[in-house]
């Protein structure tokens, strides 16, 4: 219903109702996200973001595979960017990339939705995709890059444990700040 996202409790209550269903049949929970695309514009991003986070952090192939299939299939839809936010929020440094991550990233990086592309780059960095990490390092060290892009790249590079990542971050930290 319109206004649901503005309600202080309804999105959380909806999530509480949906969450137990995820372990039984994640595909049945994911399918309605596409029935009416503006359903979650009215309800806010909490429910789809939480669904993605819960499925991703389960590390259970029975739950993870439907999520990754959903993302690949719906790479051009705005709901995918919201769900990628959930995955990014749920990712922990010690988590390896899921099986099939290269295929998912390839699909997401061919999206026509700019917000999906931005989130896909961030996720690729978190999953340690070499091309994404190399691009992030280049972005961090490029003084012509916008502050927003540089901050996003720094967040990717800081999770990498390589000499190149360390050198890039140290170069940014040691750079002299010019007053405006």
C-alpha positions in Angstrom: 0.0 0.0 0.0 1.2 3.6 -0.6 2.8 5.0 2.5 4.0 1.7 3.8 7.7 2.8 3.6 6.9 5.8 5.8 5.3 3.7 8.5 7.8 3.2 11.4 6.8 -0.5 11.9 5.1 -2.0 8.8 8.2 -2.8 6.7 9.8 -4.5 9.7 6.6 -6.5 10.4 6.5 -7.6 6.7 10.1 -8.8 7.0 9.2 -10.7 10.1 6.4 -12.5 8.2 8.6 -13.3 5.2 11.8 -14.4 6.8 10.7 -17.8 8.1 9.4 -18.7 4.6 12.9 -18.2 3.0 14.3 -21.5 4.3 11.4 -23.5 3.0 11.2 -22.2 -0.6 13.3 -19.1 -1.5 12.1 -19.1 -5.1 8.5 -18.7 -3.9 9.5 -15.7 -1.8 11.6 -14.1 -4.6 9.0 -14.5 -7.4 6.5 -12.0 -6.0 9.3 -9.3 -6.0 8.7 -9.1 -9.7 4.9 -9.3 -9.8 4.4 -5.6 -9.3 7.6 -3.8 -9.6 6.5 -0.7 -7.7 5.3 -2.8 -4.8 8.6 -2.3 -3.0 8.9 1.3 -4.0 5.8 1.8 -1.8 7.1 -0.6 0.9 10.6 0.6 0.9 13.8 -1.4 0.3 13.9 -3.1 3.7 12.1 -6.3 2.7 14.0 -7.1 -0.6 17.3 -5.9 1.0 16.7 -8.2 4.0 15.8 -11.1 1.8 19.0 -10.9 -0.1 21.1 -10.4 3.0 19.5 -13.4 4.7 19.9 -15.7 1.7 23.5 -14.6 1.1 24.7 -15.0 4.7 23.1 -18.4 5.0 26.0 -19.9 3.0 23.6 -22.7 2.1 23.6 -23.6 -1.6 19.9 -24.4 -1.4 19.2 -20.8 -0.4 22.1 -19.1 -2.2 21.5 -20.6 -5.7 18.0 -19.2 -6.1 19.2 -15.7 -5.0 22.1 -15.7 -7.6 19.7 -17.0 -10.3 17.3 -14.2 -9.5 20.0 -11.6 -9.7 21.3 -12.9 -13.1 17.8 -13.2 -14.5 16.7 -9.7 -13.4 20.0 -7.8 -13.9 18.3 -4.8 -15.5 15.6 -4.3 -12.9 15.9 -1.7 -10.1 15.0 -4.3 -7.4 18.4 -6.0 -8.2 20.3 -2.9 -7.0 18.4 -3.0 -3.7 19.1 -6.7 -3.3 22.8 -6.1 -4.1 22.8 -3.6 -1.2 21.6 -6.5 1.0 24.4 -8.8 -0.2 27.0 -6.1 0.3 25.8 -5.3 3.8 25.8 -9.0 4.7 29.3 -9.7 3.3 32.0 -10.4 5.8 35.7 -10.2 5.1 36.2 -14.0 5.8 33.5 -15.1 3.3 34.7 -16.6 0.1 32.9 -15.7 -3.1 29.9 -18.1 -3.7 30.2 -20.8 -6.3 29.3 -19.4 -9.7 30.2 -15.8 -8.6 32.1 -15.2 -11.9 29.0 -15.9 -13.9 26.8 -13.7 -11.7 29.3 -10.8 -11.9 29.5 -11.1 -15.7 25.7 -10.9 -15.9 25.4 -8.0 -13.5 28.2 -6.1 -15.3 26.2 -6.2 -18.5 23.2 -4.6 -16.9 21.6 -1.5 -18.4 20.8 -0.1 -14.9 23.5 2.2 -13.7 22.8 1.5 -10.0 23.1 -2.2 -10.6 26.4 -1.6 -12.4 27.8 0.4 -9.5 26.8 -2.2 -7.0 28.2 -5.0 -9.2 31.6 -3.3 -9.3 31.5 -3.0 -5.5 30.5 -6.7 -5.1 33.2 -7.7 -7.6 35.7 -6.0 -5.4 34.4 -7.6 -2.2 34.6 -11.0 -3.9 38.1 -10.3 -5.0 37.6 -10.4 -8.8 41.0 -9.4 -10.1 39.8 -7.0 -12.8 37.6 -5.2 -10.3 40.4 -4.9 -7.7 42.8 -3.6 -10.4 40.3 -1.0 -11.5 39.6 0.0 -7.9 43.4 0.5 -7.3 43.7 2.6 -10.4 40.7 4.7 -9.3 42.1 5.2 -5.8 45.4 6.5 -7.2 43.9 8.7 -9.9 43.8 12.3 -8.6 41.2 13.2 -11.4 38.6 10.8 -10.0 35.6 12.2 -8.3 35.5 12.0 -4.5 32.4 9.7 -4.5 34.1 7.2 -7.0 37.3 7.4 -5.0 35.6 6.6 -1.7 33.8 3.6 -3.2 37.2 2.4 -4.6 38.9 2.9 -1.3 36.2 0.7 0.4 36.9 -2.0 -2.1 40.7 -1.8 -1.9 40.9 -1.7 1.9 39.6 -5.3 2.1 42.4 -6.6 -0.2 45.5 -8.0 1.3 48.0 -7.4 -1.5 51.1 -5.2 -1.8 49.4 -3.2 -4.6 46.4 -2.4 -2.5 48.5 -1.4 0.5 50.7 0.8 -1.7 47.6 2.5 -3.3 46.1 3.3 0.1 49.4 4.6 1.5 49.8 6.9 -1.5 46.4 8.4 -0.8 47.1 8.8 2.9 50.4 10.4 2.2 49.1 12.8 -0.5 49.0 16.4 0.5 45.6 17.9 0.7 45.2 21.1 -1.2 42.8 23.7 0.3 40.0 24.8 -1.9 
